[in-house]
Amino acid sequence: MSASETGGALSRRRLLSLSAAGAGVLAASGLLGACAPQAADQGDSGKGAAQGADVPLGELTFALPSSISSLDVGRESGVLNYLVATLVQESLLSVTPAGDLKPGLATSWKQPDATTYVFTLRRGVVFSDGTPFTAADVVASIEEIRDPENASVLAYAFAGVKSVEATGSHEVTVRLKAADGAFLWSVAPGCLPIGGEKFLRANRGKIGTEKTLLLGTGAYRITEFAADSHVLLESNPRWWGEKPAAGKLKLSFVPDAGTRLVAMKSGEVDGALALASDETEGWGSAAEVGYTADRSVVSLAFDTSKAPWNDPHVRRAVACAADREGMVEGILQGKAEIANALVSPAMWGDLMPADEVRAAYAEIPEYAFDLDKARAELKKSKHADGFTAELHYPASGPQVGKAALALADSLKKLGITLKVKEITLEAWVNELGSGKQPLQFLWYFPVTGDPAELADAYLNAAATATNIAHYDEPAVNKALDGAKTDTDPASRGRKLMTAVTTAAGDLPYLPLWWAQTATALSRDIVLQEPGPFAFVGPWATRIRKAA
Amino acid sequence: MTSPRALGRPRGLPGPSGLRPLTALSVLVAFLLLAASLFGQTLLPHWDAQDITAGARMPGGGHLLGTDELGRDIAQMVIAGARSTLTGAALVALGSMVIGNVLGLLAGYLGGWTDVLVRRWADLLLAVPALLVTLVVAGIGGGGWALAVCALIVLTSPSDIRLVRTAALEQRHLPYVEAAETLGLPGRTVMLRHIWPNTLPVVFANTLLNFAGAVVSLSSLSFLGLGVPPGAPDWGRMLSENRNLLWTNPSAALAPAVLIVLSAVVLNLLGDRVLEAFSKRGKS
């Protein structure tokens, strides 16, 4: 789905990128990934269920780095609510920790033609309140999201849907306005939390609050939610999957990094999720800290429609002056990967093998840190004597601010004065796409595992609401437009790769790093199958007692 | 033989030889802080030199207090940072003193509606939590050192206003003031040339105390990102930005923290000492 289809409003993805940054966390690491629970009837075999699953863990407490104001992901209050919601609500499809789409509440699906999807639903599934799960619940969930009156921030994911209907008690047919190669991601966690039809209708606008908790078919059910404090969950005895080892969960909101560490050291919590990579120094003595690529990217965005950024020599000069290796090593302590494209390699999933992705990325022109080269590029530009620019960063992203200061230090040597300013997250969100700041940070946390999510939104000239660089390259537009309707994964992957690599050479954006997020767990427990999508789904069902 | 202490020192005033060890130490520290504030950035022009690849390191290798994540020398940064912290605090103290003296003198000397209005204004300002209001003002205004200093000046002034008003009220009815008025001197002259000089000792002592408070307040605002801009040397900002280095290079956070505390303590001690000295003088 292109950003253009969102009608110019802030897209869900964009909002996510913002709040993510805000929480400083989103990174929660693939906050939204879900490993598919093992099927009770057809579908998955359940062989992925881990050893040790029969060892009960009782109640586990995890610290989250910021509070949640609404549990309803459709109400958008950051991305951390996905960590809760995906434990409770399921989708038609699920996502493995590696990023592959698998059966979820739909055991299978077929595509009779390019614009029609027919999903066969899992039988024997009931909601945590005992209500049977049927096709009507899926239709109601999608319609609630699509209803403009409901103002769901997930609406963008279904903007290309023409109709949704129950074509059987356990069959749903979705018809699209046009072919969409990425549509299956719209019915995966992150875009489609499924609730009960009656519950949705009766509680419209109230779901996700302290009084009206979420209802789902998932592994857990919420027993208490105190905004700004905690969420209590217990395993759902009616869940169709394997009973999780942790019978109860407490997710405590602990915004202060020092307090989180003290809580971990004192044993008050059993783990901390979504830690910033530069926060984990000192955690080693208290917990096992794991790092995973979270698919997010931190990049500079140049407004190519305005001077001086419309001059490619200026953009190249800045690229050569950005010590990305130093940023990753010095600021992020090596817990990130130097980026040379907007789309993280972890985003390509089944569209292209990892080695092909790496090979294609290796062909992107290299802009290594070289101040002499930067000076030479600047001399070729119309701004050879330098200029002054401003760069704002959100207060919740101190590491981004430090990268800005490092860049400012390098640019000063070229005669470019870069004024770095820290602003609130809200102000930063408002600035993005407003056109007020020709140089901006783009800090993006993808919701899906499809490269078009970033590529189409930020590189396609038609995506006026999100293409903050105002990049307009016909070859890139053509490739992206072609990828939209191409339902052959390999062909689609090639088109998207053409767009991504071509744009990377033009530098409308200067990707700085692909980030990692950290998860700290007590040495008594382990999270099985950590991966870029490890938290996009019922992550707590993969918590096991350590060997 | 006459004791040296009995020579050349006005009665009741503290002389150098009369300094207590703690006071002498405070004077020395204050002098060093003043020197750092005035000359730090001039003497250390490369205080902001980065070595980003090296990143945060423990003390050693030519870095007395180690480096931060951008590879900047912490020792040089804390010296350079004295300027924004102490200059800002000094401006707050002086600005507050000026406002306090003007309004306090007018209220104390003129009385009547002027006194009522000034008192109510001071009461109003005293009723609001200064740091909280400054936070709100700085937040709405987008932050910034100048805005924070201005807000603190206004919110610190009530203590000066009340102090000077009380002192002026005391003097107002003394015979020398009545004598001056009987001689036909204009009110402005009476206030400025006769009453005001007699309030100065207590004003000076209070200014030092305000100075100490402003060091902490400004550092707090910088800590919260509402003071100096990113990259500028400032103790509060350093403390905030380097908190996560406690395990990598503790001195990156501890050095500015120690200096904030040290400055506040030294200025408080000096303020108390000055007040004490002038109180003794008054009694004698």
Contacts between the chains, C-beta under 8 A, distances in Angstrom:
chain1	res1	chain2	res2	distance
A	257	B	243	7.3
A	257	B	244	6.6
A	258	B	243	7.1
A	278	B	69	7.4
A	278	B	244	5.7
A	279	B	244	5.8
A	281	B	244	7.0
A	281	B	245	7.7
A	281	B	247	4.2
A	281	B	248	5.4
A	282	B	246	6.8
A	282	B	247	3.5
A	323	B	52	5.7
A	323	B	53	7.3
A	325	B	53	7.0
A	326	B	52	3.5
A	326	B	53	4.5
A	327	B	52	6.7
A	329	B	52	7.9
A	329	B	53	5.9
A	329	B	55	6.3
A	330	B	52	4.2
A	330	B	53	5.8
A	330	B	54	6.8
A	330	B	55	3.4
A	330	B	56	7.6
A	330	B	69	5.8
A	330	B	70	6.7
A	330	B	71	6.3
A	331	B	52	7.1
A	331	B	55	7.2
A	331	B	69	5.1
A	331	B	70	7.3
A	333	B	55	7.1
A	393	B	230	7.9
A	395	B	225	5.3
A	398	B	241	6.6
A	398	B	244	8.0
A	401	B	230	5.3
A	402	B	69	5.7
A	402	B	70	6.0
A	402	B	241	7.8
A	404	B	230	7.2
A	405	B	50	7.8
A	405	B	70	6.2
A	405	B	230	6.0
A	405	B	231	4.8
A	406	B	50	6.3
A	406	B	52	4.9
A	406	B	70	5.9
A	408	B	231	6.8
A	409	B	48	7.3
A	409	B	50	4.8
A	409	B	52	7.9
A	409	B	70	7.6
A	419	B	229	7.7
A	420	B	229	6.9
A	420	B	230	4.9
A	420	B	231	5.9
A	421	B	229	6.2
A	421	B	230	7.0
A	422	B	143	7.6
A	422	B	225	5.3
A	422	B	229	7.3
A	422	B	230	5.2
A	423	B	142	7.4
A	424	B	139	7.7
